[in-house]
C-alpha cells in the first residue's frame, strides 16, 4: 500500500468523522440554539474547511513538473524523445517513409500492420 495513501487515510478519515459529528451535534443534539443559530453554526462548520483549502491552494509553492525538476524520466517522456528524434531524422531525409513507419511502430512495441 502506498505510504501517501495510508497517511492521507489516517488524517482525513478522523477529520471527516469529526466534521460529521460536529454537524449532527449542532443540528440535532443542541436544544439551546434557535433554528437561525443552528443554521449559522452549520454554515461555519461546512464553510471553514473549504476556506482553509483555498488559502492553502493559493499560498503553497508551485510544484516542479517532474520529480527531479529536470527532464521527464517517465516512460512517456522516453517515448516522446524517441518519436522526436525519429521525426527529426525523417524530416532531414536520413530515413525513408517506410523506415519511419516501421520505427514509429517499434517505439510503441507494435509491428507495422502493412507487413
Helices and strands as residue ranges (DSSP letters): H 3-24, I 25-29, H 35-59, H 75-91, H 97-107
